[in-house]
Amino acid sequence: MSSSPRTSWKSYALTALIALAAGGFAGRHAPTVPTAYASDILWAAPGVATGSLQEQEIAPGAIPLKVGYIRSDIIMQIHPRVPELRTALEAQLRAWSEQQTALEEQVSTLQNELRTGQLTPLTRRNKEAELNQAVESLTTFQTEIWVQGGQAERKEAELMQPILDALDAAIRGIAEGERFDLIFDSSGGGLLFGHHSLDLTSRILEALGIDPPPSGGGGVN
């Protein structure tokens, strides 16, 4: 799944890390995964009525779907490596922010010098050339770091990849080992209700070697 060029459930986890770096999960909701892939349907399928899957009458001889869900927001909140990754990401974001501030101050200083009106024509031309170069450097920096697909986003992916790979393996292990047809992610907003008996979050945490939260269980509604 990690090699697919399509947008996958992993985009949710990257957004989750940025949310953590920006101050935590409180009051935040990650974007819903938009599409359930026919060959890779392990996380989320917004718009599929899980209630109807559970309650529909099964025709004689038909094989009922085996369905479960996880709460990836809970997993990301209690994963022991997330604080370490958050610290690393914050440090890098802070360093980039300081670089941008320095470039902005350089631009501002040159602009102020040009406003004095006490420059010789030659000095003014030189200052204007410096300003143009400074503005170009600032624009290039912002483009390389902050745009979609830039260094900030790539740094997120680099930091999150080990967690995502382990999480992917844990989900696949349960899904394939126990022949689940569908496993949803309630955290993306597509699952309106799920009975607590279908909640696989604790089992995923156990597969990752993480102690589940004491409360455990509880339906999503």
C-alpha positions in Angstrom: 0.0 0.0 0.0 2.9 2.4 0.7 4.0 2.1 -2.9 0.7 3.2 -4.4 0.8 6.7 -6.1 -2.8 7.4 -5.0 -3.7 9.3 -1.9 -3.9 6.7 0.9 -5.0 6.5 4.6 -1.4 7.5 5.4 -2.2 11.1 4.5 -4.4 11.1 7.6 -1.5 10.0 9.8 0.8 12.8 8.4 -1.9 15.3 9.1 -2.2 13.9 12.6 1.5 14.5 13.3 1.3 18.1 12.1 -1.7 18.6 14.4 0.4 17.2 17.3 3.2 19.6 16.4 0.8 22.5 16.3 -0.6 21.8 19.8 -2.3 18.4 20.0 -5.5 16.7 18.9 -7.9 18.7 21.1 -10.7 19.9 18.9 -9.0 18.8 15.7 -10.4 16.5 13.0 -8.3 15.1 10.2 -9.6 15.1 6.6 -11.7 12.1 5.6 -10.0 9.6 3.4 -12.0 10.1 0.2 -11.9 6.8 -1.6 -11.9 3.1 -0.5 -9.7 1.1 -2.9 -11.2 -2.1 -4.1 -7.8 -3.9 -3.8 -6.6 -2.1 -0.6 -9.7 -1.6 1.5 -8.2 -1.7 5.0 -8.9 1.6 6.6 -11.8 3.9 5.6 -14.7 3.9 3.2 -16.8 7.0 4.0 -20.3 6.7 2.8 -20.7 3.0 3.3 -23.5 2.3 5.7 -21.9 0.0 8.3 -25.3 -0.3 10.1 -26.9 -1.7 7.0 -24.0 -4.2 6.6 -24.5 -5.4 10.1 -28.4 -5.5 10.1 -29.1 -6.6 6.6 -30.8 -10.0 6.2 -28.4 -12.6 4.9 -29.8 -14.7 2.1 -29.5 -18.5 2.5 -26.1 -19.7 1.5 -24.6 -16.1 1.4 -21.5 -15.3 3.3 -21.9 -12.3 5.6 -19.2 -9.6 5.5 -16.8 -9.5 8.4 -16.4 -5.8 9.4 -14.4 -4.0 12.0 -13.1 -0.5 12.7 -10.2 1.2 14.4 -9.7 4.6 16.0 -6.5 5.9 14.6 -6.6 9.1 16.6 -6.4 7.1 19.8 -3.5 5.1 18.4 -1.6 8.3 17.4 -2.3 9.9 20.8 -0.9 7.1 22.9 1.8 5.8 20.5 5.1 6.1 22.6 7.1 7.3 19.7 4.9 10.2 18.7 6.3 12.7 21.3 9.8 12.0 20.1 8.7 12.6 16.5 6.8 15.7 17.5 9.9 17.1 19.1 12.0 16.4 16.1 9.5 17.9 13.7 9.0 21.0 15.9 12.8 21.5 16.1 13.1 21.4 12.3 10.1 23.6 11.7 11.5 26.1 14.2 14.9 26.1 12.4 13.2 26.8 9.1 11.0 29.5 10.6 14.1 31.2 11.9 15.7 31.1 8.5 12.7 32.6 7.0 12.6 35.4 9.6 16.3 36.2 8.8 15.5 36.5 5.1 12.4 38.7 5.8 14.5 41.0 8.0 17.1 41.3 5.2 14.4 42.3 2.8 12.9 44.8 5.3 16.3 46.4 6.0 17.0 46.9 2.3 13.6 48.4 1.8 14.1 50.9 4.6 17.5 51.9 3.3 16.0 52.6 -0.1 13.4 54.8 1.5 15.9 57.2 3.1 16.4 59.1 -0.1 20.0 59.9 0.8 21.7 57.5 -1.5 23.8 58.2 -4.6 22.4 56.8 -7.8 25.1 54.1 -7.9 24.4 53.1 -4.3 20.7 53.0 -4.9 21.1 50.8 -8.0 23.3 48.4 -5.9 20.8 48.4 -3.1 17.9 47.7 -5.5 19.9 44.8 -6.9 20.5 43.5 -3.4 16.8 43.8 -2.6 15.8 41.9 -5.7 18.2 39.2 -4.8 16.9 39.1 -1.2 13.3 38.9 -2.3 14.1 36.1 -4.8 15.9 34.2 -2.0 12.9 34.5 0.3 10.5 33.4 -2.4 12.7 30.4 -3.3 13.0 29.4 0.4 9.3 29.6 1.0 8.6 27.6 -2.1 11.1 24.9 -1.3 10.0 24.5 2.3 6.3 25.2 2.8 4.5 24.3 -0.4 2.8 20.9 -0.9 5.4 18.3 -1.6 8.1 20.6 -0.1 10.8 19.9 2.5 8.4 20.3 5.4 6.0 17.7 4.1 8.8 15.4 3.1 10.2 15.7 6.6 6.9 14.7 8.1 6.8 11.6 5.8 10.3 10.7 6.8 9.6 10.9 10.5 6.2 9.1 10.3 7.2 6.3 7.9 8.4 3.7 10.6 5.1 4.2 12.5 3.0 4.0 9.4 4.7 0.8 8.2 4.2 -0.9 11.6 0.6 0.2 11.7 0.0 -1.0 8.2 1.5 -4.4 9.0 -0.6 -4.7 12.2 -3.8 -3.9 10.3 -3.0 -6.3 7.5 -2.1 -9.0 9.9 -5.5 -8.9 11.6 -7.4 -8.3 8.4 -5.8 -11.1 6.4 -5.3 -13.5 9.4 -8.9 -13.4 10.4 -10.4 -12.7 7.0 -11.9 -9.3 7.6 -13.7 -7.9 4.5 -13.7 -4.3 5.7 -11.9 -2.4 8.4 -12.9 1.2 8.8 -11.2 4.2 10.5 -13.7 6.0 12.7 -11.3 9.0 13.1 -11.7 10.2 9.5 -15.4 11.1 10.0 -16.9 8.5 7.6 -18.1 6.1 10.3 -21.2 7.4 11.9 -21.7 4.5 14.3 -19.9 1.3 15.2 -20.7 -1.1 18.0 -17.9 -1.5 20.5 -17.7 -5.2 19.7 -16.4 -4.3 16.2 -13.7 -2.0 17.6 -10.2 -3.4 16.8 -8.2 -0.5 18.3 -7.0 -2.4 21.3 -6.0 -5.3 19.3 -4.0 -3.1 16.9 -2.3 -1.5 19.9 -1.4 -4.9 21.3 0.0 -6.0 17.9 2.2 -2.8 18.0 3.3 -3.7 21.6 1.4 -0.7 23.1 -0.8 -1.0 26.2 -4.4 -0.1 25.3 -6.0 2.8 27.3 -7.8 1.5 30.5 -11.3 2.5 29.3 -11.0 0.4 26.1 -14.1 -0.3 24.0 -17.1 1.9 23.6 -19.0 2.5 20.4 -18.3 5.4 18.1 -21.4 7.5 17.6 
